Amino acid sequence: MKQFILYGTVGCHLCEDAEALLAPLLNEQCEIECIDISDDDQLLDRYGELIPVLRRVGDGAELNWPFASEKTRDFLFE
């Protein structure tokens, strides 16, 4: 199973948009964990201006917002 992390914050409208965009692309082969960066100073420093950010756990590759659906699909399933 491919694992991903979606970095964001609670109440971020872009993060909500990212979750909505990702939802129909997910299947039983992908798992996405949402992490609120506001609880971690290091994550906040790293991603504060960039969220939402989708990170592929296997190789650490990251996809920054805005997520174009074709680019996101390729990122999830390559």
mmCIF file of the N, C-alpha and C atoms, coordinates in Angstrom:
data_MODEL
# 
_entry.id   MODEL 
# 
loop_
_atom_site.group_PDB 
_atom_site.id 
_atom_site.type_symbol 
_atom_site.label_atom_id 
_atom_site.label_alt_id 
_atom_site.label_comp_id 
_atom_site.label_asym_id 
_atom_site.label_entity_id 
_atom_site.label_seq_id 
_atom_site.pdbx_PDB_ins_code 
_atom_site.Cartn_x 
_atom_site.Cartn_y 
_atom_site.Cartn_z 
_atom_site.occupancy 
_atom_site.B_iso_or_equiv 
_atom_site.pdbx_formal_charge 
_atom_site.auth_seq_id 
_atom_site.auth_comp_id 
_atom_site.auth_asym_id 
_atom_site.auth_atom_id 
_atom_site.pdbx_PDB_model_num 
ATOM 1   N N  . MET A 1 1  ? 0.839   -1.183 0.000   1.00 0.00 ? 1  MET A N  1 
ATOM 2   C CA . MET A 1 1  ? 0.000   0.000  0.000   1.00 0.00 ? 1  MET A CA 1 
ATOM 3   C C  . MET A 1 1  ? 0.883   1.246  0.000   1.00 0.00 ? 1  MET A C  1 
ATOM 4   N N  . LYS A 1 2  ? 0.583   2.165  -0.875  1.00 0.00 ? 2  LYS A N  1 
ATOM 5   C CA . LYS A 1 2  ? 1.319   3.428  -0.930  1.00 0.00 ? 2  LYS A CA 1 
ATOM 6   C C  . LYS A 1 2  ? 0.802   4.346  0.177   1.00 0.00 ? 2  LYS A C  1 
ATOM 7   N N  . GLN A 1 3  ? 1.744   4.998  0.845   1.00 0.00 ? 3  GLN A N  1 
ATOM 8   C CA . GLN A 1 3  ? 1.381   5.886  1.945   1.00 0.00 ? 3  GLN A CA 1 
ATOM 9   C C  . GLN A 1 3  ? 1.811   7.311  1.632   1.00 0.00 ? 3  GLN A C  1 
ATOM 10  N N  . PHE A 1 4  ? 0.942   8.242  2.026   1.00 0.00 ? 4  PHE A N  1 
ATOM 11  C CA . PHE A 1 4  ? 1.174   9.664  1.789   1.00 0.00 ? 4  PHE A CA 1 
ATOM 12  C C  . PHE A 1 4  ? 0.832   10.444 3.048   1.00 0.00 ? 4  PHE A C  1 
ATOM 13  N N  . ILE A 1 5  ? 1.424   11.622 3.147   1.00 0.00 ? 5  ILE A N  1 
ATOM 14  C CA . ILE A 1 5  ? 1.102   12.561 4.218   1.00 0.00 ? 5  ILE A CA 1 
ATOM 15  C C  . ILE A 1 5  ? 0.653   13.854 3.562   1.00 0.00 ? 5  ILE A C  1 
ATOM 16  N N  . LEU A 1 6  ? -0.458  14.383 4.043   1.00 0.00 ? 6  LEU A N  1 
ATOM 17  C CA . LEU A 1 6  ? -0.924  15.693 3.602   1.00 0.00 ? 6  LEU A CA 1 
ATOM 18  C C  . LEU A 1 6  ? -0.694  16.660 4.752   1.00 0.00 ? 6  LEU A C  1 
ATOM 19  N N  . TYR A 1 7  ? 0.261   17.564 4.568   1.00 0.00 ? 7  TYR A N  1 
ATOM 20  C CA . TYR A 1 7  ? 0.552   18.573 5.583   1.00 0.00 ? 7  TYR A CA 1 
ATOM 21  C C  . TYR A 1 7  ? -0.364  19.766 5.376   1.00 0.00 ? 7  TYR A C  1 
ATOM 22  N N  . GLY A 1 8  ? -0.934  20.246 6.481   1.00 0.00 ? 8  GLY A N  1 
ATOM 23  C CA . GLY A 1 8  ? -1.825  21.395 6.422   1.00 0.00 ? 8  GLY A CA 1 
ATOM 24  C C  . GLY A 1 8  ? -2.147  21.880 7.820   1.00 0.00 ? 8  GLY A C  1 
ATOM 25  N N  . THR A 1 9  ? -3.201  22.670 7.921   1.00 0.00 ? 9  THR A N  1 
ATOM 26  C CA . THR A 1 9  ? -3.690  23.128 9.224   1.00 0.00 ? 9  THR A CA 1 
ATOM 27  C C  . THR A 1 9  ? -5.208  23.072 9.228   1.00 0.00 ? 9  THR A C  1 
ATOM 28  N N  . VAL A 1 10 ? -5.754  22.976 10.422  1.00 0.00 ? 10 VAL A N  1 
ATOM 29  C CA . VAL A 1 10 ? -7.204  22.985 10.582  1.00 0.00 ? 10 VAL A CA 1 
ATOM 30  C C  . VAL A 1 10 ? -7.724  24.368 10.203  1.00 0.00 ? 10 VAL A C  1 
ATOM 31  N N  . GLY A 1 11 ? -8.778  24.417 9.422   1.00 0.00 ? 11 GLY A N  1 
ATOM 32  C CA . GLY A 1 11 ? -9.383  25.683 9.031   1.00 0.00 ? 11 GLY A CA 1 
ATOM 33  C C  . GLY A 1 11 ? -8.760  26.323 7.802   1.00 0.00 ? 11 GLY A C  1 
ATOM 34  N N  . CYS A 1 12 ? -7.770  25.685 7.209   1.00 0.00 ? 12 CYS A N  1 
ATOM 35  C CA . CYS A 1 12 ? -7.135  26.206 5.992   1.00 0.00 ? 12 CYS A CA 1 
ATOM 36  C C  . CYS A 1 12 ? -8.010  25.819 4.792   1.00 0.00 ? 12 CYS A C  1 
ATOM 37  N N  . HIS A 1 13 ? -8.539  26.808 4.092   1.00 0.00 ? 13 HIS A N  1 
ATOM 38  C CA . HIS A 1 13 ? -9.448  26.484 2.980   1.00 0.00 ? 13 HIS A CA 1 
ATOM 39  C C  . HIS A 1 13 ? -8.708  25.797 1.831   1.00 0.00 ? 13 HIS A C  1 
ATOM 40  N N  . LEU A 1 14 ? -7.443  26.103 1.620   1.00 0.00 ? 14 LEU A N  1 
ATOM 41  C CA . LEU A 1 14 ? -6.677  25.417 0.584   1.00 0.00 ? 14 LEU A CA 1 
ATOM 42  C C  . LEU A 1 14 ? -6.458  23.944 0.953   1.00 0.00 ? 14 LEU A C  1 
ATOM 43  N N  . CYS A 1 15 ? -6.233  23.678 2.231   1.00 0.00 ? 15 CYS A N  1 
ATOM 44  C CA . CYS A 1 15 ? -6.058  22.300 2.700   1.00 0.00 ? 15 CYS A CA 1 
ATOM 45  C C  . CYS A 1 15 ? -7.357  21.515 2.516   1.00 0.00 ? 15 CYS A C  1 
ATOM 46  N N  . GLU A 1 16 ? -8.476  22.155 2.786   1.00 0.00 ? 16 GLU A N  1 
ATOM 47  C CA . GLU A 1 16 ? -9.775  21.518 2.569   1.00 0.00 ? 16 GLU A CA 1 
ATOM 48  C C  . GLU A 1 16 ? -9.987  21.238 1.082   1.00 0.00 ? 16 GLU A C  1 
ATOM 49  N N  . ASP A 1 17 ? -9.584  22.178 0.240   1.00 0.00 ? 17 ASP A N  1 
ATOM 50  C CA . ASP A 1 17 ? -9.677  21.967 -1.214  1.00 0.00 ? 17 ASP A CA 1 
ATOM 51  C C  . ASP A 1 17 ? -8.804  20.794 -1.646  1.00 0.00 ? 17 ASP A C  1 
ATOM 52  N N  . ALA A 1 18 ? -7.603  20.693 -1.073  1.00 0.00 ? 18 ALA A N  1 
ATOM 53  C CA . ALA A 1 18 ? -6.692  19.599 -1.411  1.00 0.00 ? 18 ALA A CA 1 
ATOM 54  C C  . ALA A 1 18 ? -7.298  18.254 -1.013  1.00 0.00 ? 18 ALA A C  1 
ATOM 55  N N  . GLU A 1 19 ? -7.877  18.183 0.185   1.00 0.00 ? 19 GLU A N  1 
ATOM 56  C CA . GLU A 1 19 ? -8.518  16.939 0.625   1.00 0.00 ? 19 GLU A CA 1 
ATOM 57  C C  . GLU A 1 19 ? -9.656  16.553 -0.308  1.00 0.00 ? 19 GLU A C  1 
ATOM 58  N N  . ALA A 1 20 ? -10.443 17.533 -0.717  1.00 0.00 ? 20 ALA A N  1 
ATOM 59  C CA . ALA A 1 20 ? -11.560 17.260 -1.628  1.00 0.00 ? 20 ALA A CA 1 
ATOM 60  C C  . ALA A 1 20 ? -11.057 16.788 -2.990  1.00 0.00 ? 20 ALA A C  1 
ATOM 61  N N  . LEU A 1 21 ? -9.970  17.343 -3.461  1.00 0.00 ? 21 LEU A N  1 
ATOM 62  C CA . LEU A 1 21 ? -9.393  16.931 -4.739  1.00 0.00 ? 21 LEU A CA 1 
ATOM 63  C C  . LEU A 1 21 ? -8.829  15.512 -4.662  1.00 0.00 ? 21 LEU A C  1 
ATOM 64  N N  . LEU A 1 22 ? -8.221  15.176 -3.530  1.00 0.00 ? 22 LEU A N  1 
ATOM 65  C CA . LEU A 1 22 ? -7.596  13.863 -3.371  1.00 0.00 ? 22 LEU A CA 1 
ATOM 66  C C  . LEU A 1 22 ? -8.611  12.741 -3.151  1.00 0.00 ? 22 LEU A C  1 
ATOM 67  N N  . ALA A 1 23 ? -9.701  13.041 -2.499  1.00 0.00 ? 23 ALA A N  1 
ATOM 68  C CA . ALA A 1 23 ? -10.680 12.006 -2.121  1.00 0.00 ? 23 ALA A CA 1 
ATOM 69  C C  . ALA A 1 23 ? -11.102 11.105 -3.281  1.00 0.00 ? 23 ALA A C  1 
ATOM 70  N N  . PRO A 1 24 ? -11.496 11.633 -4.438  1.00 0.00 ? 24 PRO A N  1 
ATOM 71  C CA . PRO A 1 24 ? -11.928 10.734 -5.508  1.00 0.00 ? 24 PRO A CA 1 
ATOM 72  C C  . PRO A 1 24 ? -10.777 9.971  -6.178  1.00 0.00 ? 24 PRO A C  1 
ATOM 73  N N  . LEU A 1 25 ? -9.537  10.374 -5.926  1.00 0.00 ? 25 LEU A N  1 
ATOM 74  C CA . LEU A 1 25 ? -8.389  9.708  -6.536  1.00 0.00 ? 25 LEU A CA 1 
ATOM 75  C C  . LEU A 1 25 ? -7.894  8.524  -5.704  1.00 0.00 ? 25 LEU A C  1 
ATOM 76  N N  . LEU A 1 26 ? -8.339  8.471  -4.456  1.00 0.00 ? 26 LEU A N  1 
ATOM 77  C CA . LEU A 1 26 ? -7.861  7.428  -3.553  1.00 0.00 ? 26 LEU A CA 1 
ATOM 78  C C  . LEU A 1 26 ? -8.549  6.105  -3.840  1.00 0.00 ? 26 LEU A C  1 
ATOM 79  N N  . ASN A 1 27 ? -7.841  5.055  -3.568  1.00 0.00 ? 27 ASN A N  1 
ATOM 80  C CA . ASN A 1 27 ? -8.413  3.721  -3.660  1.00 0.00 ? 27 ASN A CA 1 
ATOM 81  C C  . ASN A 1 27 ? -7.802  2.885  -2.547  1.00 0.00 ? 27 ASN A C  1 
ATOM 82  N N  . GLU A 1 28 ? -8.095  1.606  -2.554  1.00 0.00 ? 28 GLU A N  1 
ATOM 83  C CA . GLU A 1 28 ? -7.590  0.742  -1.489  1.00 0.00 ? 28 GLU A CA 1 
ATOM 84  C C  . GLU A 1 28 ? -6.074  0.562  -1.524  1.00 0.00 ? 28 GLU A C  1 
ATOM 85  N N  . GLN A 1 29 ? -5.400  1.079  -2.533  1.00 0.00 ? 29 GLN A N  1 
ATOM 86  C CA . GLN A 1 29 ? -3.946  0.964  -2.637  1.00 0.00 ? 29 GLN A CA 1 
ATOM 87  C C  . GLN A 1 29 ? -3.218  2.190  -2.094  1.00 0.00 ? 29 GLN A C  1 
ATOM 88  N N  . CYS A 1 30 ? -3.959  3.208  -1.683  1.00 0.00 ? 30 CYS A N  1 
ATOM 89  C CA . CYS A 1 30 ? -3.350  4.446  -1.188  1.00 0.00 ? 30 CYS A CA 1 
ATOM 90  C C  . CYS A 1 30 ? -3.921  4.806  0.170   1.00 0.00 ? 30 CYS A C  1 
ATOM 91  N N  . GLU A 1 31 ? -3.040  5.302  1.020   1.00 0.00 ? 31 GLU A N  1 
ATOM 92  C CA . GLU A 1 31 ? -3.453  5.758  2.347   1.00 0.00 ? 31 GLU A CA 1 
ATOM 93  C C  . GLU A 1 31 ? -2.857  7.146  2.563   1.00 0.00 ? 31 GLU A C  1 
ATOM 94  N N  . ILE A 1 32 ? -3.687  8.085  2.971   1.00 0.00 ? 32 ILE A N  1 
ATOM 95  C CA . ILE A 1 32 ? -3.208  9.445  3.226   1.00 0.00 ? 32 ILE A CA 1 
ATOM 96  C C  . ILE A 1 32 ? -3.488  9.813  4.677   1.00 0.00 ? 32 ILE A C  1 
ATOM 97  N N  . GLU A 1 33 ? -2.433  10.236 5.357   1.00 0.00 ? 33 GLU A N  1 
ATOM 98  C CA . GLU A 1 33 ? -2.549  10.712 6.726   1.00 0.00 ? 33 GLU A CA 1 
ATOM 99  C C  . GLU A 1 33 ? -2.463  12.237 6.689   1.00 0.00 ? 33 GLU A C  1 
ATOM 100 N N  . CYS A 1 34 ? -3.423  12.899 7.312   1.00 0.00 ? 34 CYS A N  1 
ATOM 101 C CA . CYS A 1 34 ? -3.405  14.365 7.389   1.00 0.00 ? 34 CYS A CA 1 
ATOM 102 C C  . CYS A 1 34 ? -2.700  14.772 8.676   1.00 0.00 ? 34 CYS A C  1 
ATOM 103 N N  . ILE A 1 35 ? -1.710  15.649 8.541   1.00 0.00 ? 35 ILE A N  1 
ATOM 104 C CA . ILE A 1 35 ? -0.955  16.122 9.700   1.00 0.00 ? 35 ILE A CA 1 
ATOM 105 C C  . ILE A 1 35 ? -1.098  17.633 9.797   1.00 0.00 ? 35 ILE A C  1 
ATOM 106 N N  . ASP A 1 36 ? -1.510  18.080 10.986  1.00 0.00 ? 36 ASP A N  1 
ATOM 107 C CA . ASP A 1 36 ? -1.660  19.500 11.271  1.00 0.00 ? 36 ASP A CA 1 
ATOM 108 C C  . ASP A 1 36 ? -0.297  20.048 11.687  1.00 0.00 ? 36 ASP A C  1 
ATOM 109 N N  . ILE A 1 37 ? 0.286   20.889 10.862  1.00 0.00 ? 37 ILE A N  1 
ATOM 110 C CA . ILE A 1 37 ? 1.631   21.398 11.123  1.00 0.00 ? 37 ILE A CA 1 
ATOM 111 C C  . ILE A 1 37 ? 1.666   22.399 12.269  1.00 0.00 ? 37 ILE A C  1 
ATOM 112 N N  . SER A 1 38 ? 0.528   22.934 12.671  1.00 0.00 ? 38 SER A N  1 
ATOM 113 C CA . SER A 1 38 ? 0.518   23.947 13.731  1.00 0.00 ? 38 SER A CA 1 
ATOM 114 C C  . SER A 1 38 ? 0.909   23.369 15.083  1.00 0.00 ? 38 SER A C  1 
ATOM 115 N N  . ASP A 1 39 ? 0.926   22.035 15.199  1.00 0.00 ? 39 ASP A N  1 
ATOM 116 C CA . ASP A 1 39 ? 1.293   21.383 16.452  1.00 0.00 ? 39 ASP A CA 1 
ATOM 117 C C  . ASP A 1 39 ? 2.790   21.096 16.560  1.00 0.00 ? 39 ASP A C  1 
ATOM 118 N N  . ASP A 1 40 ? 3.561   21.434 15.523  1.00 0.00 ? 40 ASP A N  1 
ATOM 119 C CA . ASP A 1 40 ? 4.978   21.083 15.488  1.00 0.00 ? 40 ASP A CA 1 
ATOM 120 C C  . ASP A 1 40 ? 5.766   22.253 14.902  1.00 0.00 ? 40 ASP A C  1 
ATOM 121 N N  . ASP A 1 41 ? 6.617   22.859 15.714  1.00 0.00 ? 41 ASP A N  1 
ATOM 122 C CA . ASP A 1 41 ? 7.367   24.041 15.276  1.00 0.00 ? 41 ASP A CA 1 
ATOM 123 C C  . ASP A 1 41 ? 8.250   23.771 14.064  1.00 0.00 ? 41 ASP A C  1 
ATOM 124 N N  . GLN A 1 42 ? 8.878   22.598 14.004  1.00 0.00 ? 42 GLN A N  1 
ATOM 125 C CA . GLN A 1 42 ? 9.738   22.279 12.857  1.00 0.00 ? 42 GLN A CA 1 
ATOM 126 C C  . GLN A 1 42 ? 8.922   22.168 11.575  1.00 0.00 ? 42 GLN A C  1 
ATOM 127 N N  . LEU A 1 43 ? 7.768   21.504 11.656  1.00 0.00 ? 43 LEU A N  1 
ATOM 128 C CA . LEU A 1 43 ? 6.907   21.391 10.469  1.00 0.00 ? 43 LEU A CA 1 
ATOM 129 C C  . LEU A 1 43 ? 6.357   22.754 10.071  1.00 0.00 ? 43 LEU A C  1 
ATOM 130 N N  . LEU A 1 44 ? 6.015   23.559 11.051  1.00 0.00 ? 44 LEU A N  1 
ATOM 131 C CA . LEU A 1 44 ? 5.500   24.902 10.778  1.00 0.00 ? 44 LEU A CA 1 
ATOM 132 C C  . LEU A 1 44 ? 6.551   25.751 10.072  1.00 0.00 ? 44 LEU A C  1 
ATOM 133 N N  . ASP A 1 45 ? 7.800   25.666 10.523  1.00 0.00 ? 45 ASP A N  1 
ATOM 134 C CA . ASP A 1 45 ? 8.889   26.404 9.871   1.00 0.00 ? 45 ASP A CA 1 
ATOM 135 C C  . ASP A 1 45 ? 9.102   25.922 8.442   1.00 0.00 ? 45 ASP A C  1 
ATOM 136 N N  . ARG A 1 46 ? 9.027   24.603 8.242   1.00 0.00 ? 46 ARG A N  1 
ATOM 137 C CA . ARG A 1 46 ? 9.303   24.027 6.923   1.00 0.00 ? 46 ARG A CA 1 
ATOM 138 C C  . ARG A 1 46 ? 8.166   24.239 5.927   1.00 0.00 ? 46 ARG A C  1 
ATOM 139 N N  . TYR A 1 47 ? 6.918   24.065 6.375   1.00 0.00 ? 47 TYR A N  1 
ATOM 140 C CA . TYR A 1 47 ? 5.780   24.055 5.454   1.00 0.00 ? 47 TYR A CA 1 
ATOM 141 C C  . TYR A 1 47 ? 4.815   25.232 5.614   1.00 0.00 ? 47 TYR A C  1 
ATOM 142 N N  . GLY A 1 48 ? 5.050   26.100 6.563   1.00 0.00 ? 48 GLY A N  1 
ATOM 143 C CA . GLY A 1 48 ? 4.092   27.154 6.892   1.00 0.00 ? 48 GLY A CA 1 
ATOM 144 C C  . GLY A 1 48 ? 3.567   27.954 5.714   1.00 0.00 ? 48 GLY A C  1 
ATOM 145 N N  . GLU A 1 49 ? 4.445   28.323 4.796   1.00 0.00 ? 49 GLU A N  1 
ATOM 146 C CA . GLU A 1 49 ? 4.054   29.131 3.642   1.00 0.00 ? 49 GLU A CA 1 
ATOM 147 C C  . GLU A 1 49 ? 3.649   28.279 2.438   1.00 0.00 ? 49 GLU A C  1 
ATOM 148 N N  . LEU A 1 50 ? 3.844   26.978 2.529   1.00 0.00 ? 50 LEU A N  1 
ATOM 149 C CA . LEU A 1 50 ? 3.651   26.108 1.369   1.00 0.00 ? 50 LEU A CA 1 
ATOM 150 C C  . LEU A 1 50 ? 2.371   25.281 1.406   1.00 0.00 ? 50 LEU A C  1 
ATOM 151 N N  . ILE A 1 51 ? 1.744   25.139 2.560   1.00 0.00 ? 51 ILE A N  1 
ATOM 152 C CA . ILE A 1 51 ? 0.622   24.200 2.690   1.00 0.00 ? 51 ILE A CA 1 
ATOM 153 C C  . ILE A 1 51 ? -0.525  24.559 1.761   1.00 0.00 ? 51 ILE A C  1 
ATOM 154 N N  . PRO A 1 52 ? -1.200  23.525 1.322   1.00 0.00 ? 52 PRO A N  1 
ATOM 155 C CA . PRO A 1 52 ? -1.015  22.115 1.602   1.00 0.00 ? 52 PRO A CA 1 
ATOM 156 C C  . PRO A 1 52 ? 0.118   21.505 0.784   1.00 0.00 ? 52 PRO A C  1 
ATOM 157 N N  . VAL A 1 53 ? 0.775   20.518 1.378   1.00 0.00 ? 53 VAL A N  1 
ATOM 158 C CA . VAL A 1 53 ? 1.854   19.780 0.721   1.00 0.00 ? 53 VAL A CA 1 
ATOM 159 C C  . VAL A 1 53 ? 1.559   18.291 0.865   1.00 0.00 ? 53 VAL A C  1 
ATOM 160 N N  . LEU A 1 54 ? 1.642   17.571 -0.245  1.00 0.00 ? 54 LEU A N  1 
ATOM 161 C CA . LEU A 1 54 ? 1.437   16.126 -0.242  1.00 0.00 ? 54 LEU A CA 1 
ATOM 162 C C  . LEU A 1 54 ? 2.807   15.465 -0.335  1.00 0.00 ? 54 LEU A C  1 
ATOM 163 N N  . ARG A 1 55 ? 3.107   14.582 0.612   1.00 0.00 ? 55 ARG A N  1 
ATOM 164 C CA . ARG A 1 55 ? 4.421   13.913 0.662   1.00 0.00 ? 55 ARG A CA 1 
ATOM 165 C C  . ARG A 1 55 ? 4.240   12.414 0.487   1.00 0.00 ? 55 ARG A C  1 
ATOM 166 N N  . ARG A 1 56 ? 5.010   11.836 -0.403  1.00 0.00 ? 56 ARG A N  1 
ATOM 167 C CA . ARG A 1 56 ? 5.002   10.387 -0.600  1.00 0.00 ? 56 ARG A CA 1 
ATOM 168 C C  . ARG A 1 56 ? 5.989   9.791  0.406   1.00 0.00 ? 56 ARG A C  1 
ATOM 169 N N  . VAL A 1 57 ? 5.493   8.919  1.293   1.00 0.00 ? 57 VAL A N  1 
ATOM 170 C CA . VAL A 1 57 ? 6.311   8.384  2.378   1.00 0.00 ? 57 VAL A CA 1 
ATOM 171 C C  . VAL A 1 57 ? 7.460   7.537  1.844   1.00 0.00 ? 57 VAL A C  1 
ATOM 172 N N  . GLY A 1 58 ? 7.237   6.728  0.833   1.00 0.00 ? 58 GLY A N  1 
ATOM 173 C CA . GLY A 1 58 ? 8.254   5.804  0.329   1.00 0.00 ? 58 GLY A CA 1 
ATOM 174 C C  . GLY A 1 58 ? 9.564   6.447  -0.080  1.00 0.00 ? 58 GLY A C  1 
ATOM 175 N N  . ASP A 1 59 ? 9.487   7.556  -0.791  1.00 0.00 ? 59 ASP A N  1 
ATOM 176 C CA . ASP A 1 59 ? 10.716  8.193  -1.287  1.00 0.00 ? 59 ASP A CA 1 
ATOM 177 C C  . ASP A 1 59 ? 10.871  9.646  -0.847  1.00 0.00 ? 59 ASP A C  1 
ATOM 178 N N  . GLY A 1 60 ? 9.901   10.173 -0.104  1.00 0.00 ? 60 GLY A N  1 
ATOM 179 C CA . GLY A 1 60 ? 9.999   11.542 0.402   1.00 0.00 ? 60 GLY A CA 1 
ATOM 180 C C  . GLY A 1 60 ? 9.684   12.619 -0.618  1.00 0.00 ? 60 GLY A C  1 
ATOM 181 N N  . ALA A 1 61 ? 9.260   12.230 -1.822  1.00 0.00 ? 61 ALA A N  1 
ATOM 182 C CA . ALA A 1 61 ? 8.916   13.226 -2.845  1.00 0.00 ? 61 ALA A CA 1 
ATOM 183 C C  . ALA A 1 61 ? 7.721   14.043 -2.373  1.00 0.00 ? 61 ALA A C  1 
ATOM 184 N N  . GLU A 1 62 ? 7.718   15.323 -2.731  1.00 0.00 ? 62 GLU A N  1 
ATOM 185 C CA . GLU A 1 62 ? 6.644   16.213 -2.303  1.00 0.00 ? 62 GLU A CA 1 
ATOM 186 C C  . GLU A 1 62 ? 6.005   16.913 -3.491  1.00 0.00 ? 62 GLU A C  1 
ATOM 187 N N  . LEU A 1 63 ? 4.712   17.135 -3.350  1.00 0.00 ? 63 LEU A N  1 
ATOM 188 C CA . LEU A 1 63 ? 3.936   17.855 -4.348  1.00 0.00 ? 63 LEU A CA 1 
ATOM 189 C C  . LEU A 1 63 ? 3.330   19.070 -3.657  1.00 0.00 ? 63 LEU A C  1 
ATOM 190 N N  . ASN A 1 64 ? 3.673   20.254 -4.151  1.00 0.00 ? 64 ASN A N  1 
ATOM 191 C CA . ASN A 1 64 ? 3.167   21.495 -3.548  1.00 0.00 ? 64 ASN A CA 1 
ATOM 192 C C  . ASN A 1 64 ? 1.883   21.944 -4.216  1.00 0.00 ? 64 ASN A C  1 
ATOM 193 N N  . TRP A 1 65 ? 1.083   22.668 -3.464  1.00 0.00 ? 65 TRP A N  1 
ATOM 194 C CA . TRP A 1 65 ? -0.142  23.267 -3.956  1.00 0.00 ? 65 TRP A CA 1 
ATOM 195 C C  . TRP A 1 65 ? 0.203   24.344 -4.954  1.00 0.00 ? 65 TRP A C  1 
ATOM 196 N N  . PRO A 1 66 ? -0.555  24.557 -5.997  1.00 0.00 ? 66 PRO A N  1 
ATOM 197 C CA . PRO A 1 66 ? -1.836  23.909 -6.300  1.00 0.00 ? 66 PRO A CA 1 
ATOM 198 C C  . PRO A 1 66 ? -1.633  22.549 -6.980  1.00 0.00 ? 66 PRO A C  1 
ATOM 199 N N  . PHE A 1 67 ? -2.497  21.618 -6.635  1.00 0.00 ? 67 PHE A N  1 
ATOM 200 C CA . PHE A 1 67 ? -2.457  20.282 -7.223  1.00 0.00 ? 67 PHE A CA 1 
ATOM 201 C C  . PHE A 1 67 ? -3.308  20.289 -8.485  1.00 0.00 ? 67 PHE A C  1 
ATOM 202 N N  . ALA A 1 68 ? -2.687  20.097 -9.635  1.00 0.00 ? 68 ALA A N  1 
ATOM 203 C CA . ALA A 1 68 ? -3.434  19.889 -10.873 1.00 0.00 ? 68 ALA A CA 1 
ATOM 204 C C  . ALA A 1 68 ? -3.823  18.415 -10.890 1.00 0.00 ? 68 ALA A C  1 
ATOM 205 N N  . SER A 1 69 ? -5.044  18.100 -11.255 1.00 0.00 ? 69 SER A N  1 
ATOM 206 C CA . SER A 1 69 ? -5.530  16.734 -11.105 1.00 0.00 ? 69 SER A CA 1 
ATOM 207 C C  . SER A 1 69 ? -4.678  15.706 -11.850 1.00 0.00 ? 69 SER A C  1 
ATOM 208 N N  . GLU A 1 70 ? -4.221  15.998 -13.061 1.00 0.00 ? 70 GLU A N  1 
ATOM 209 C CA . GLU A 1 70 ? -3.375  15.061 -13.803 1.00 0.00 ? 70 GLU A CA 1 
ATOM 210 C C  . GLU A 1 70 ? -2.031  14.864 -13.102 1.00 0.00 ? 70 GLU A C  1 
ATOM 211 N N  . LYS A 1 71 ? -1.428  15.949 -12.665 1.00 0.00 ? 71 LYS A N  1 
ATOM 212 C CA . LYS A 1 71 ? -0.140  15.887 -11.972 1.00 0.00 ? 71 LYS A CA 1 
ATOM 213 C C  . LYS A 1 71 ? -0.287  15.117 -10.654 1.00 0.00 ? 71 LYS A C  1 
ATOM 214 N N  . THR A 1 72 ? -1.363  15.350 -9.951  1.00 0.00 ? 72 THR A N  1 
ATOM 215 C CA . THR A 1 72 ? -1.621  14.661 -8.687  1.00 0.00 ? 72 THR A CA 1 
ATOM 216 C C  . THR A 1 72 ? -1.837  13.175 -8.923  1.00 0.00 ? 72 THR A C  1 
ATOM 217 N N  . ARG A 1 73 ? -2.598  12.834 -9.926  1.00 0.00 ? 73 ARG A N  1 
ATOM 218 C CA . ARG A 1 73 ? -2.842  11.423 -10.258 1.00 0.00 ? 73 ARG A CA 1 
ATOM 219 C C  . ARG A 1 73 ? -1.519  10.727 -10.580 1.00 0.00 ? 73 ARG A C  1 
ATOM 220 N N  . ASP A 1 74 ? -0.672  11.367 -11.357 1.00 0.00 ? 74 ASP A N  1 
ATOM 221 C CA . ASP A 1 74 ? 0.639   10.800 -11.677 1.00 0.00 ? 74 ASP A CA 1 
ATOM 222 C C  . ASP A 1 74 ? 1.481   10.625 -10.408 1.00 0.00 ? 74 ASP A C  1 
ATOM 223 N N  . PHE A 1 75 ? 1.440   11.614 -9.529  1.00 0.00 ? 75 PHE A N  1 
ATOM 224 C CA . PHE A 1 75 ? 2.204   11.580 -8.279  1.00 0.00 ? 75 PHE A CA 1 
ATOM 225 C C  . PHE A 1 75 ? 1.747   10.420 -7.393  1.00 0.00 ? 75 PHE A C  1 
ATOM 226 N N  . LEU A 1 76 ? 0.447   10.208 -7.319  1.00 0.00 ? 76 LEU A N  1 
ATOM 227 C CA . LEU A 1 76 ? -0.099  9.144  -6.476  1.00 0.00 ? 76 LEU A CA 1 
ATOM 228 C C  . LEU A 1 76 ? 0.191   7.758  -7.029  1.00 0.00 ? 76 LEU A C  1 
ATOM 229 N N  . PHE A 1 77 ? 0.154   7.611  -8.326  1.00 0.00 ? 77 PHE A N  1 
ATOM 230 C CA . PHE A 1 77 ? 0.179   6.267  -8.901  1.00 0.00 ? 77 PHE A CA 1 
ATOM 231 C C  . PHE A 1 77 ? 1.440   5.912  -9.678  1.00 0.00 ? 77 PHE A C  1 
ATOM 232 N N  . GLU A 1 78 ? 2.492   6.739  -9.630  1.00 0.00 ? 78 GLU A N  1 
ATOM 233 C CA . GLU A 1 78 ? 3.719   6.377  -10.353 1.00 0.00 ? 78 GLU A CA 1 
ATOM 234 C C  . GLU A 1 78 ? 4.494   5.332  -9.619  1.00 0.00 ? 78 GLU A C  1 
# 
